[in-house]
Amino acid sequence: GQNIDQPTEMTATEGAIVQINCTYQTSGFNGLFWYQQHAGEAPTFLSYNVLDGLEEKGRFSSFLSRSKGYSYLLLKELQMKDSASYLCAVADSNYQLIWGAGTKLIIKP
Amino acid sequence: NAGVTQTPKFRILKIGQSMTLQCAQDMNHNYMYWYRQDPGMGLKLIYYSVGAGITDKGEVPNGYNVSRSTTEDFPLRLELAAPSQTSVYFCASNPERASSYEQYFGPGTRLTVT
């Protein structure tokens, strides 16, 4: 079967750095996405990785290791507005997105 | 551009009733999707469409139907609503298949079946 695993909840302090991990087992791989979802809102796109390595975009970076079936999202200089759920999704061999359950990130002052 | 719009935002249905969730996009995207999101669960694909006149089942299609008569609109029909269909429904679109293109999401419809 296809499976995406991520921690259910994480807590971090404002101004700090947090790393959210995602491991996956899918039938085929055509890219990995990270989305941010604030409570009661729709998911919004953060990053896309299809090759191994680190993609940096401002305070957010995303890393991929295809051989390990592993990715992480790194958030630096945390702000209160970063309190949200972070969803990992993998495009499988049919280019359909398989979604993880999301990691709820709580930022404390 | 309005992006992806969904109506209604909230709805309460009685068991056995039917309704249509509306979804429209003004970005001329070929691909459109319907997902449901249950608490603590990942998004599950219900149906998708690769263009006008073409639809296909996703992971959880039972109890739902779709049509795609135009590029812009992709309504989702619930027949004989059941409590198991209580969920948040998101419509999404992107210009090509979900390889390198992000999906754009509508604001969601929160449906309760009692």
Interface residues (C-beta under 8 A of the other chain):
Chain A: I4 T8 N30 G31 F33 E41 A42 P43 T44 F45 Y48 V50 L87 A89 A91 Y95 Q96 L97 I98 W99 G100 A101 G102
Chain B: G40 M41 G42 L43 K44 L45 Y48 G58 F90 R97 A98 S99 S100 E102 Q103 Y104 F105 G106 P107 G108
